[in-house]
Amino acid sequence: MPLQLALVFHFNQHTNQYADVANRACYRGLLNVLRAHPKLKFNLHLSGTLLRALNWFDSETLDLVRAGLADKQFELLASTYAQNVPFACDDWDNAQQIGLHQQVLNDLFDYQPVTFWISERCWRQSLVQVMAEAGLRHTFVEGHMLEAAGQRDPLPVTTEYEGHSATLIHDDVILRERFNFAAWFGRRAQLFNYLDAVAERPGAKKFVLAYAEDAEAMGLWPWEAGYLPHATWANLDKLLSEFEERGEHSLVHAGQVRAAASLGPLPDGAARWMDQALLDANRPYHEDGYHNWFEFLHNSPKNQYFRKLHTVVRSNLQQTGAALKTDGFRSPLKSPADRFYRQAVETYCSHQYEFGCIGVGGRGYWGWENVRSAFLFARLAEIADNPQPRRWIEDINGDGSDEQLLCDGRQLALFTAYGGRLLGWFDLRAARQWVGNQLAVPPAPYIAGASQHPEVTSFKARWLPESFEADVKAWKDQKIKEAAPTGLGRHLSRELFAREADELTLYRNPPAPNGAVRPLTAQTGALNDWLTLDRGDEQQPDRFLDYRFEDDDVIGYLNALTPGLKIDKRVALIDDGLRVHYTLSNQTDRKHRLRWRMTHELNPDYAEVLAGGRAALAVEWPAGGPPVVRNTRGGAAIAVRPSEAWVEGGHSFNLLSLDLWLSFDWELPARAEKDFTLEVVHV
């Protein structure tokens, strides 16, 4: 009897540089394989955080998804934007997460999903209502949870909660492991034997089984273990070809599945993989001290700390939303304040990344700690409702350090005393952001109480694919035989290996290139002054500086390089931008040489940068004129205008931003002063 199978691939990374690694080691190759079988149907979930990152690193991957949608080969699934575990979070958070993810899917793919992917598969019955209120009708539930509610056969069932209903599809853990085994080792017999056995059961024509797995299993996990991802793609390609040749089982879209029975309330349940990982130190994501996920959820110190922090931020967002009469992504945009409020909600959601999952997050992790930046955009929403000229001091971004703010009734600029740097620059009336990069997650610890540069460190280079074909012909020299369970064994049950030969065929990754890799930077802001005095070491641009508010709406920062050499840095708002006036004062009896490198992390119209990806930013270097950073998608542009010629200049694409730099080289005579002006304006 043929079976109906839903093959579900779950793609997820945060908005960090590792999304590019995962794409090269997995996503491009996996999608190429799926597209090579156009008559087969697949279900894809791509998290919102990953979509933001992929749009920056590799839009061609998104084009593969679009092609599969156009051919009706792919169905996209909705979920929480940042893959927070819905069971672990307040349902206000869950509603915003789902609404934001749906908005991103609509913006990138013009797509409205009907099926829900439950992050980490943890079930509570009230999720039926959460789904229904978002227009979602189907989801996947692990078989042991369905069995606990009395459903032993893998039938799609309807369950209800408070007048709402959902169709539940059997997420088959055994199928998941056997499918992975076939893709990793090219051994397909156990998979098809299992499917054939299920197909022989009474009533099998109504069964629907789901293979629901992290897409990373199809390339990234093998690559991380030292194995060639192309071999996984080649094995997967052969596996899908066998499905086609056999013709015994039908691959279906989850949204087309119809329930064959009804089921009462399910007991609360956790993903089998998390319980197993907590009990086995050799499993990925293991954390010591917990017997099951529920114990971890309630007793983990990191969960307790961040749950309290979420409560504080959520309360602030809800109060601001009530005053503005908006509910984030569940309300239409009517004003600039509404747009800033949506940015606040996205910032909040993004930094709940995988909250509730074992083995991730914690104190010092930027992807959680920077949830505080939601305070900034909630405050901007309040100010934009009635902007007035003023200047003040406030810890507006919740980082534990006071910022200095200037507002002229239209523009608002946010500075830190750590270097007198520009952390944020906004047009309140148009709800545009010129400087700031709140969604980027740099590979560095988050340090509260100091708005300093993230301390990224270089790491040893690793080999990564440059091609994405499902073919191992070019990799014959990498072929090996390895004793079971191999480096991938920690992902699988030992019983699978007991049925196979002692040695399995694998392909090693090629040798890593020599050298080190410097991670992409982010969260640095603009007006960074990197100073080198008398050919010494370059000084960090984020030392704490004394500051004061002047009578003419200027903020002054005093930088004392040495006891006799000072730089007075004064910043002010002007029409369409900012002016920075520097006075260099050499109070010594000898001349000094000063090398000055100024860097600026720029995002002209940040929302459009996120929507357009890296291609949305370009730099123009007109002859004899100032450099201009232009948003090619929306047309917004920023010019950097120094009062003197620079000796060197350049730019680089970093994490969700563009860095522009100019260098100057001056000799300061004894007992002399020098004035220098820089303007940063939108044009």
C-alpha positions as CSV (number, residue, x, y, z in Angstrom):
1,M,0.0,0.0,0.0
2,P,1.5,3.4,-1.0
3,L,2.2,5.9,1.8
4,Q,1.9,9.7,1.8
5,L,5.1,11.4,3.0
6,A,5.8,15.0,3.8
7,L,9.5,15.8,3.5
8,V,10.2,18.8,5.6
9,F,13.5,20.7,5.7
10,H,14.0,23.3,8.4
11,F,16.5,26.0,7.5
12,N,17.7,28.2,10.4
13,Q,20.6,30.5,11.5
14,H,20.8,33.8,13.3
15,T,21.6,37.0,11.5
16,N,25.3,36.3,11.8
17,Q,28.2,35.3,9.5
18,Y,27.7,31.6,10.2
19,A,24.6,31.8,8.0
20,D,27.0,32.2,5.1
21,V,28.9,29.1,6.2
22,A,25.7,27.1,6.5
23,N,24.6,28.3,3.0
24,R,27.9,27.2,1.4
25,A,28.2,23.9,3.2
26,C,24.5,23.0,3.0
27,Y,21.7,25.2,1.7
28,R,22.8,25.9,-1.9
29,G,23.6,22.2,-2.5
30,L,20.5,20.9,-0.8
31,L,18.2,23.2,-2.8
32,N,20.0,22.3,-6.0
33,V,19.2,18.6,-5.3
34,L,15.5,19.3,-4.6
35,R,15.2,21.4,-7.7
36,A,16.7,18.5,-9.7
37,H,13.5,16.5,-8.9
38,P,10.8,18.8,-10.1
39,K,8.0,16.2,-9.9
40,L,8.6,15.7,-6.2
41,K,7.0,18.0,-3.6
42,F,8.9,19.4,-0.6
43,N,8.0,21.5,2.4
44,L,10.5,24.2,3.5
45,H,10.8,26.3,6.5
46,L,13.2,29.2,6.5
47,S,13.5,31.2,9.6
48,G,13.1,35.0,9.5
49,T,16.6,35.6,10.9
50,L,18.1,33.3,8.3
51,L,16.2,35.1,5.5
52,R,17.6,38.4,6.6
53,A,21.1,36.9,6.5
54,L,20.7,35.0,3.2
55,N,19.4,38.2,1.6
56,W,22.7,39.8,2.5
57,F,25.1,36.9,1.7
58,D,23.5,35.0,-1.2
59,S,20.4,36.1,-3.0
60,E,20.8,33.2,-5.5
61,T,19.8,30.8,-2.7
62,L,16.5,32.7,-2.3
63,D,16.1,32.6,-6.1
64,L,16.2,28.8,-5.9
65,V,13.3,28.9,-3.4
66,R,11.4,31.3,-5.7
67,A,11.8,29.0,-8.6
68,G,10.5,26.0,-6.6
69,L,7.5,28.1,-5.5
70,A,6.8,29.1,-9.1
71,D,6.8,25.5,-10.1
72,K,4.6,24.5,-7.2
73,Q,7.3,22.2,-6.1
74,F,7.8,23.9,-2.7
75,E,5.4,24.7,0.1
76,L,6.8,27.3,2.6
77,L,6.0,27.0,6.3
78,A,5.3,29.7,8.8
79,S,6.9,29.7,12.3
80,T,8.3,32.0,14.9
81,Y,10.6,34.5,13.2
82,A,13.7,33.8,15.4
83,Q,12.8,30.2,16.3
84,N,12.0,30.9,19.9
85,V,10.2,27.8,21.4
86,P,6.6,28.8,21.5
87,F,6.0,26.7,24.6
88,A,8.6,28.7,26.5
89,C,7.4,32.2,25.5
90,D,4.5,34.5,26.2
91,D,1.8,34.2,23.5
92,W,2.1,38.0,22.9
93,D,5.6,37.3,21.9
94,N,4.5,34.3,19.8
95,A,1.9,36.3,17.9
96,Q,4.5,39.0,17.1
97,Q,7.0,36.4,16.0
98,I,4.6,34.6,13.7
99,G,3.3,37.9,12.3
100,L,6.8,39.2,11.6
101,H,7.8,35.9,9.9
102,Q,4.7,36.0,7.7
103,Q,5.5,39.6,6.7
104,V,9.1,38.6,5.7
105,L,7.7,35.6,3.7
106,N,5.3,37.9,1.9
107,D,7.9,40.6,1.2
108,L,10.5,38.1,-0.2
109,F,8.3,35.5,-1.9
110,D,4.8,37.0,-2.1
111,Y,3.6,34.0,-0.2
112,Q,1.0,33.3,2.5
113,P,1.7,30.0,4.4
114,V,-1.0,27.7,5.9
115,T,1.3,25.3,7.8
116,F,3.1,26.0,11.0
117,W,6.6,24.7,12.0
118,I,6.7,24.4,15.8
119,S,10.2,25.4,16.9
120,E,11.9,22.5,18.6
121,R,8.6,20.5,18.4
122,C,7.5,21.3,22.0
123,W,3.7,21.0,22.3
124,R,1.1,22.6,24.4
125,Q,-2.6,22.5,23.5
126,S,-3.0,26.3,23.5
127,L,-0.8,26.5,20.5
128,V,-3.8,25.5,18.4
129,Q,-5.3,29.0,19.2
130,V,-2.0,30.7,18.5
131,M,-1.9,29.0,15.1
132,A,-5.5,29.6,14.2
133,E,-5.3,33.4,15.0
134,A,-2.5,33.6,12.5
135,G,-4.5,31.7,9.8
136,L,-2.4,28.5,10.1
137,R,-4.2,25.2,9.9
138,H,-1.5,22.4,9.9
139,T,1.5,21.4,11.9
140,F,3.7,18.5,12.8
141,V,3.8,16.7,16.1
142,E,6.2,13.9,17.1
143,G,4.6,10.5,17.2
144,H,5.3,9.9,20.9
145,M,3.1,12.9,21.8
146,L,0.3,11.7,19.6
147,E,0.6,8.2,21.1
148,A,0.4,9.7,24.6
149,A,-3.0,11.2,23.6
150,G,-4.2,7.8,22.3
151,Q,-3.4,8.0,18.6
152,R,-1.2,5.0,17.7
153,D,-1.5,5.0,13.9
154,P,0.2,7.8,11.9
155,L,-3.1,9.3,10.8
156,P,-3.4,13.0,10.3
157,V,-5.8,14.1,13.0
158,T,-7.8,17.2,14.0
159,T,-7.5,18.6,17.6
160,E,-9.2,21.5,19.2
161,Y,-8.7,24.3,21.7
162,E,-11.1,27.0,22.8
163,G,-13.2,26.7,19.6
164,H,-10.1,26.6,17.3
165,S,-8.8,23.5,15.4
166,A,-5.6,22.3,13.8
167,T,-4.6,19.3,11.7
168,L,-1.6,17.4,13.2
169,I,0.7,15.4,11.0
170,H,2.8,12.5,12.4
171,D,6.4,13.6,12.8
172,D,8.2,10.2,12.6
173,V,11.4,10.0,14.6
174,I,12.3,6.6,13.1
175,L,11.8,7.8,9.6
176,R,14.0,10.9,10.4
177,E,16.9,8.8,11.5
178,R,16.7,6.3,8.6
179,F,16.4,9.1,6.0
180,N,19.5,10.8,7.5
181,F,21.4,7.5,7.5
182,A,20.6,7.0,3.8
183,A,21.7,10.5,2.9
184,W,25.0,10.3,4.9
185,F,26.2,6.8,4.0
186,G,24.3,5.9,0.8
187,R,22.6,3.0,2.6
188,R,18.9,3.2,1.7
189,A,17.7,-0.3,2.6
190,Q,16.7,0.4,6.2
191,L,14.7,3.4,5.1
192,F,12.7,1.6,2.5
193,N,12.3,-1.5,4.6
194,Y,10.7,0.7,7.3
195,L,8.4,2.4,4.9
196,D,7.4,-0.9,3.4
197,A,6.6,-2.3,6.9
198,V,4.4,0.8,7.7
199,A,2.7,0.5,4.4
200,E,1.6,-3.1,5.2
201,R,-0.3,-2.0,8.3
202,P,-4.1,-1.9,8.1
203,G,-5.5,1.5,7.0
204,A,-2.1,2.6,5.6
205,K,-3.7,4.4,2.7
206,K,-4.8,7.1,5.1
207,F,-1.4,7.4,6.8
208,V,0.8,10.5,6.4
209,L,4.3,10.4,7.8
210,A,6.6,13.4,8.0
211,Y,10.3,13.4,7.8
212,A,10.9,16.8,9.6
213,E,14.5,17.6,10.0
214,D,17.0,20.5,10.2
215,A,18.1,21.2,6.7
216,E,21.6,21.4,8.2
217,A,21.6,17.6,8.3
218,M,22.0,17.6,4.5
219,G,25.5,19.1,4.4
220,L,26.4,21.3,7.4
221,W,26.5,18.6,10.1
222,P,28.7,16.4,7.9
223,W,30.9,19.4,7.1
224,E,31.2,20.3,10.7
225,A,32.3,16.6,11.4
226,G,34.9,16.8,8.7
227,Y,33.0,15.2,5.8
228,L,32.4,16.5,2.3
229,P,28.9,18.0,1.9
230,H,28.9,17.0,-1.8
231,A,28.7,13.3,-0.8
232,T,25.6,14.0,1.2
233,W,24.0,15.8,-1.7
234,A,24.9,13.0,-4.1
235,N,23.4,10.4,-1.7
236,L,20.3,12.5,-1.3
237,D,20.0,12.8,-5.1
238,K,20.1,9.1,-5.5
239,L,17.6,8.6,-2.6
240,L,15.1,10.9,-4.3
241,S,15.7,9.2,-7.6
242,E,14.8,5.9,-5.9
243,F,11.5,7.4,-4.6
244,E,10.8,8.4,-8.2
245,E,11.7,5.0,-9.6
246,R,9.7,3.0,-7.1
247,G,6.6,5.2,-7.4
248,E,5.2,3.5,-4.3
249,H,5.1,6.5,-2.0
250,S,3.6,10.0,-2.7
251,L,5.4,13.1,-1.5
252,V,2.9,15.7,-0.4
253,H,2.6,19.3,0.7
254,A,1.5,19.5,4.3
255,G,-1.1,22.2,3.5
256,Q,-2.9,19.7,1.3
257,V,-3.2,17.0,4.0
258,R,-6.8,16.3,5.2
259,A,-7.5,14.9,8.7
260,A,-8.6,11.3,8.8
261,A,-9.7,11.3,12.5
262,S,-10.1,13.6,15.5
263,L,-8.1,13.6,18.7
264,G,-8.7,15.1,22.1
265,P,-6.2,17.3,23.8
266,L,-2.6,16.2,23.8
267,P,-0.5,16.3,26.9
268,D,2.4,18.8,27.1
269,G,5.3,17.3,25.2
270,A,9.0,18.0,24.5
271,A,11.1,17.0,21.5
272,R,12.6,13.6,21.8
273,W,16.0,14.9,20.7
274,M,16.3,17.4,23.5
275,D,15.5,14.9,26.2
276,Q,18.0,12.5,24.8
277,A,20.7,15.2,24.5
278,L,20.2,16.2,28.1
279,L,20.8,12.7,29.3
280,D,23.8,11.9,27.0
281,A,26.9,14.1,27.2
282,N,28.0,12.9,23.7
283,R,24.9,14.3,22.0
284,P,24.9,17.8,20.3
285,Y,23.7,20.6,22.5
286,H,24.0,18.7,25.8
287,E,23.7,20.7,29.0
288,D,24.5,19.1,32.4
289,G,22.2,18.9,35.3
290,Y,18.8,18.3,33.8
291,H,16.8,15.0,33.3
292,N,14.4,16.4,30.7
293,W,13.4,19.5,28.8
294,F,10.7,20.7,31.3
295,E,13.3,20.6,34.1
296,F,15.6,22.6,31.9
297,L,12.9,25.1,30.9
298,H,12.0,26.0,34.5
299,N,15.3,25.7,36.3
300,S,18.0,26.9,33.9
301,P,19.5,30.1,35.2
302,K,19.8,31.6,31.7
303,N,16.1,30.9,31.0
304,Q,15.1,32.5,34.3
305,Y,17.3,35.6,33.7
306,F,16.1,36.2,30.1
307,R,12.5,35.4,30.9
308,K,12.6,38.3,33.3
309,L,14.3,40.5,30.8
310,H,11.7,39.6,28.2
311,T,8.9,40.6,30.7
312,V,10.4,44.0,31.1
313,V,10.9,44.7,27.4
314,R,7.5,43.2,26.5
315,S,5.8,45.5,29.1
316,N,7.5,48.5,27.6
317,L,6.5,47.5,24.1
318,Q,2.9,46.8,25.1
319,Q,2.6,50.2,26.8
320,T,4.1,52.0,23.8
321,G,1.9,50.1,21.4
322,A,-1.2,50.9,23.5
323,A,-0.4,54.6,23.5
324,L,0.1,54.5,19.7
325,K,-3.0,52.2,19.2
326,T,-0.9,49.7,17.3
327,D,-0.1,46.0,17.8
328,G,3.1,45.7,15.7
329,F,2.8,43.3,12.9
330,R,-0.9,42.7,13.5
331,S,-1.8,46.3,12.7
332,P,-1.5,48.4,9.5
333,L,1.2,51.1,9.2
334,K,-0.3,54.6,9.6
335,S,2.5,56.8,10.8
336,P,6.3,57.1,11.2
337,A,5.7,56.1,14.9
338,D,4.1,52.9,13.7
339,R,7.2,52.1,11.6
340,F,9.6,52.6,14.4
341,Y,7.4,50.5,16.6
342,R,7.6,47.7,14.1
343,Q,11.4,48.0,14.2
344,A,11.2,47.7,18.0
345,V,9.1,44.5,17.7
346,E,11.5,43.0,15.1
347,T,14.5,43.9,17.3
348,Y,12.8,42.2,20.3
349,C,11.8,39.1,18.2
350,S,15.2,38.7,16.6
351,H,17.0,38.6,19.9
352,Q,14.8,35.8,21.3
353,Y,16.7,33.5,18.9
354,E,16.0,29.9,19.8
355,F,15.0,30.9,23.4
356,G,13.9,27.8,25.2
357,C,16.2,25.4,23.3
358,I,19.0,23.6,25.0
359,G,22.6,24.3,24.2
360,V,22.2,27.9,22.9
361,G,22.2,31.4,24.2
362,G,23.0,32.7,27.7
363,R,24.6,35.6,29.3
364,G,27.1,37.5,27.1
365,Y,25.5,36.1,23.9
366,W,24.8,39.1,21.6
367,G,21.9,37.4,20.0
368,W,20.0,37.4,23.3
369,E,21.5,40.3,25.3
370,N,20.9,42.9,22.6
371,V,17.1,42.5,23.0
372,R,17.6,45.7,25.0
373,S,17.8,47.6,21.7
374,A,14.1,47.2,21.4
375,F,13.9,50.0,24.1
376,L,15.6,52.4,21.6
377,F,13.0,51.9,18.8
378,A,10.1,52.0,21.2
379,R,11.4,55.3,22.5
380,L,11.8,56.5,18.9
381,A,8.2,55.6,18.3
382,E,7.2,57.8,21.2
383,I,9.3,60.7,20.1
384,A,8.2,60.4,16.4
385,D,4.6,60.8,17.5
386,N,5.4,64.5,18.3
387,P,9.1,65.3,17.6
388,Q,10.4,68.5,19.3
389,P,13.9,70.1,19.3
390,R,15.8,69.1,22.4
391,R,19.0,67.6,23.8
392,W,19.3,65.2,26.7
393,I,21.1,62.3,28.3
394,E,19.4,58.9,28.6
395,D,20.3,55.2,28.4
396,I,18.0,55.0,25.5
397,N,19.1,51.6,24.2
398,G,19.2,49.9,27.5
399,D,22.9,48.9,27.4
400,G,23.7,50.2,30.8
401,S,25.6,53.3,29.6
402,D,24.2,56.8,29.1
403,E,23.9,58.1,25.6
404,Q,23.9,61.8,24.5
405,L,21.0,62.8,22.2
406,L,20.4,65.7,19.9
407,C,17.1,66.3,18.1
408,D,16.1,69.2,15.9
409,G,12.5,68.2,15.5
410,R,13.2,66.0,12.5
411,Q,16.5,64.3,13.0
412,L,17.7,62.5,16.0
413,A,21.3,61.6,16.6
414,L,22.5,59.2,19.3
415,F,26.1,59.4,20.6
416,T,28.2,57.6,23.1
417,A,30.9,59.0,25.3
418,Y,33.0,56.0,24.3
419,G,34.8,57.8,21.6
420,G,32.1,60.4,20.8
421,R,30.8,57.9,18.3
422,L,27.5,58.0,16.4
423,L,25.5,54.9,17.4
424,G,22.3,55.9,15.7
425,W,20.9,58.5,13.3
426,F,17.2,58.8,12.4
427,D,14.8,60.8,10.4
428,L,11.8,60.9,12.7
429,R,9.3,62.3,10.2
430,A,10.1,59.7,7.5
431,A,10.9,56.9,9.9
432,R,14.2,56.3,8.2
433,Q,17.4,55.0,9.8
434,W,20.8,56.2,8.5
435,V,23.2,54.7,11.1
436,G,22.7,51.7,13.3
437,N,22.7,48.0,12.8
438,Q,20.6,46.5,15.6
439,L,19.9,43.1,13.9
440,A,23.5,42.1,13.2
441,V,24.9,39.5,15.7
442,P,28.7,39.8,15.7
443,P,30.8,36.9,16.9
444,A,31.8,38.6,20.1
445,P,30.7,38.7,23.7
446,Y,28.2,41.4,24.6
447,I,29.5,43.7,27.3
448,A,26.9,45.6,29.2
449,G,27.6,49.1,30.5
450,A,30.0,50.2,27.7
451,S,29.1,51.0,24.1
452,Q,32.3,49.7,22.8
453,H,33.3,47.9,19.6
454,P,32.6,44.1,19.7
455,E,35.9,42.3,20.3
456,V,36.0,39.9,17.4
457,T,39.0,37.6,17.0
458,S,40.4,35.8,14.0
459,F,40.0,32.1,13.7
460,K,41.7,29.4,11.7
461,A,40.6,29.1,8.1
462,R,38.4,26.1,7.2
463,W,37.7,24.7,3.8
464,L,34.3,25.6,2.3
465,P,32.7,24.6,-1.0
466,E,33.0,26.8,-4.0
467,S,30.7,24.6,-6.1
468,F,27.4,23.0,-5.2
469,E,26.9,20.0,-7.4
470,A,25.6,16.7,-6.1
471,D,28.6,14.8,-7.6
472,V,31.7,13.3,-6.0
473,K,33.6,12.5,-9.2
474,A,35.9,15.4,-8.6
475,W,36.6,14.3,-5.0
476,K,37.9,10.7,-5.5
477,D,41.0,11.5,-3.5
478,Q,38.9,12.3,-0.5
479,K,37.1,8.9,-0.4
480,I,37.7,6.8,2.8
481,K,36.4,3.8,4.7
482,E,35.6,4.5,8.3
483,A,34.5,2.3,11.1
484,A,31.0,2.7,12.4
485,P,29.6,4.8,14.0
486,T,31.9,7.4,12.3
487,G,32.0,11.1,13.3
488,L,28.2,11.4,12.5
489,G,27.3,8.6,15.0
490,R,26.4,11.0,17.7
491,H,23.4,12.2,15.7
492,L,22.0,8.6,15.3
493,S,20.8,5.6,17.3
494,R,23.4,2.8,17.6
495,E,20.9,0.2,16.4
496,L,21.1,1.6,12.9
497,F,24.8,0.7,12.7
498,A,24.3,-2.8,14.1
499,R,22.4,-3.7,10.9
500,E,25.2,-2.5,8.6
501,A,28.8,-3.4,7.7
502,D,31.5,-2.4,10.2
503,E,32.9,0.1,7.7
504,L,31.1,2.8,5.9
505,T,32.1,4.9,2.8
506,L,32.6,8.6,3.4
507,Y,34.5,11.5,1.8
508,R,36.7,13.8,3.9
509,N,36.7,17.5,3.5
510,P,39.8,18.8,1.6
511,P,42.6,20.3,3.7
512,A,42.0,23.7,5.2
513,P,43.7,26.7,3.6
514,N,46.6,28.3,5.5
515,G,46.1,31.4,7.5
516,A,43.4,33.0,9.6
517,V,40.0,34.6,8.9
518,R,38.9,37.9,10.4
519,P,35.2,37.8,11.1
520,L,32.9,40.5,9.6
521,T,32.4,43.4,12.0
522,A,29.1,45.0,13.1
523,Q,27.7,47.3,15.8
524,T,30.6,49.8,15.5
525,G,28.7,53.0,14.6
526,A,30.0,56.0,12.7
527,L,32.6,58.8,13.5
528,N,35.1,56.2,14.7
529,D,38.5,57.9,15.2
530,W,41.4,55.5,14.9
531,L,44.5,57.5,15.9
532,T,48.2,56.7,15.5
533,L,50.6,59.1,17.2
534,D,54.3,59.3,16.1
535,R,54.1,56.0,14.3
536,G,53.1,54.2,17.5
537,D,50.2,51.7,18.0
538,E,46.8,52.6,16.6
539,Q,44.5,53.5,19.5
540,Q,41.0,52.2,19.9
541,P,38.3,54.6,18.9
542,D,36.0,53.8,21.9
543,R,37.9,55.0,24.9
544,F,35.7,56.8,27.4
545,L,35.9,60.6,26.8
546,D,34.8,63.5,29.0
547,Y,31.8,65.3,27.4
548,R,29.7,68.3,27.9
549,F,26.7,70.1,26.3
550,E,27.6,73.5,24.9
551,D,25.2,76.5,24.7
552,D,24.8,76.2,20.9
553,D,23.3,72.7,20.8
554,V,26.7,71.1,20.5
555,I,28.1,68.1,22.3
556,G,31.9,68.4,23.1
557,Y,34.1,65.4,23.6
558,L,37.7,65.8,24.9
559,N,40.3,63.2,23.8
560,A,43.7,63.6,25.6
561,L,46.1,61.5,23.6
562,T,49.0,62.5,25.8
563,P,49.3,65.2,28.6
564,G,50.3,67.7,25.9
565,L,48.2,66.7,22.9
566,K,44.4,67.0,22.9
567,I,41.6,66.7,20.5
568,D,38.4,68.6,21.0
569,K,35.6,66.9,19.1
570,R,32.3,68.8,18.8
571,V,29.2,67.3,17.1
572,A,26.1,69.1,16.0
573,L,23.0,68.6,13.8
574,I,22.8,70.6,10.6
575,D,20.3,70.5,7.7
576,D,20.2,67.0,6.4
577,G,22.9,65.7,8.6
578,L,25.7,66.2,11.1
579,R,28.8,68.3,11.4
580,V,31.8,67.3,13.5
581,H,34.4,70.0,14.2
582,Y,37.8,68.8,15.5
583,T,40.4,71.1,17.1
584,L,43.8,69.4,17.4
585,S,46.0,71.2,20.0
586,N,49.7,70.4,20.4
587,Q,50.8,72.0,23.7
588,T,54.2,70.4,23.7
589,D,57.6,71.9,22.5
590,R,58.0,69.4,19.8
591,K,56.2,68.4,16.6
592,H,54.0,65.3,16.4
593,R,52.9,63.2,13.5
594,L,49.3,62.1,13.5
595,R,47.8,59.3,11.4
596,W,44.0,59.5,11.5
597,R,41.7,56.8,10.1
598,M,38.0,57.6,10.3
599,T,35.5,54.7,9.8
600,H,31.7,54.8,9.5
601,E,29.3,52.0,9.6
602,L,26.5,53.3,7.3
603,N,23.0,51.9,6.5
604,P,21.1,54.5,4.5
605,D,17.5,53.5,5.0
606,Y,18.2,50.4,7.1
607,A,14.7,48.8,6.4
608,E,15.4,49.0,2.7
609,V,18.9,47.6,3.1
610,L,17.4,44.6,4.9
611,A,14.8,44.1,2.2
612,G,17.3,44.5,-0.6
613,G,20.4,42.7,0.8
614,R,24.0,43.5,0.0
615,A,23.1,44.6,-3.6
616,A,21.1,47.5,-2.1
617,L,24.3,49.3,-1.1
618,A,26.9,50.9,-3.4
619,V,29.7,53.4,-3.0
620,E,30.4,56.2,-5.4
621,W,33.9,57.9,-5.4
622,P,33.4,60.9,-7.7
623,A,36.6,62.6,-8.9
624,G,37.3,65.6,-6.6
625,G,34.1,65.0,-4.6
626,P,33.2,63.3,-1.3
627,P,32.3,59.6,-1.3
628,V,28.6,58.7,-1.3
629,V,27.0,55.5,0.1
630,R,23.8,54.9,-1.9
631,N,20.9,52.6,-1.3
632,T,20.2,51.4,-4.8
633,R,16.8,50.0,-3.8
634,G,15.2,53.1,-2.4
635,G,17.6,55.9,-3.5
636,A,18.6,57.1,-0.1
637,A,22.2,58.2,0.0
638,I,24.8,59.5,2.6
639,A,27.8,61.7,1.7
640,V,30.9,62.0,3.9
641,R,32.5,65.4,3.4
642,P,35.8,66.2,5.0
643,S,37.2,69.7,4.9
644,E,40.6,68.4,3.7
645,A,41.8,65.8,1.2
646,W,42.4,62.3,2.5
647,V,45.5,60.2,1.7
648,E,43.6,56.9,1.5
649,G,40.0,55.8,1.3
650,G,38.0,52.6,0.8
651,H,35.0,50.6,1.9
652,S,34.1,47.1,2.8
653,F,30.8,45.1,3.2
654,N,30.5,43.9,6.7
655,L,27.6,42.2,8.5
656,L,24.4,43.8,7.3
657,S,26.2,47.1,6.8
658,L,28.8,49.0,4.8
659,D,32.0,50.4,6.3
660,L,33.5,53.5,4.7
661,W,36.9,54.8,5.7
662,L,39.1,57.8,5.0
663,S,42.7,58.3,6.3
664,F,44.5,61.5,6.9
665,D,48.2,62.2,7.7
666,W,49.2,65.4,9.5
667,E,52.2,66.9,11.1
668,L,51.5,69.1,14.1
669,P,54.1,71.8,14.8
670,A,55.0,72.6,18.4
671,R,52.6,74.8,20.2
672,A,50.2,74.7,17.3
673,E,46.5,74.1,16.7
674,K,44.7,72.6,13.7
675,D,41.0,72.7,12.8
676,F,39.3,70.0,10.8
677,T,35.6,69.5,9.9
678,L,33.7,66.5,8.7
679,E,30.1,66.5,7.6
680,V,27.9,63.4,7.2
681,V,24.8,64.2,5.3
682,H,22.0,62.5,3.4
683,V,21.8,63.7,-0.2
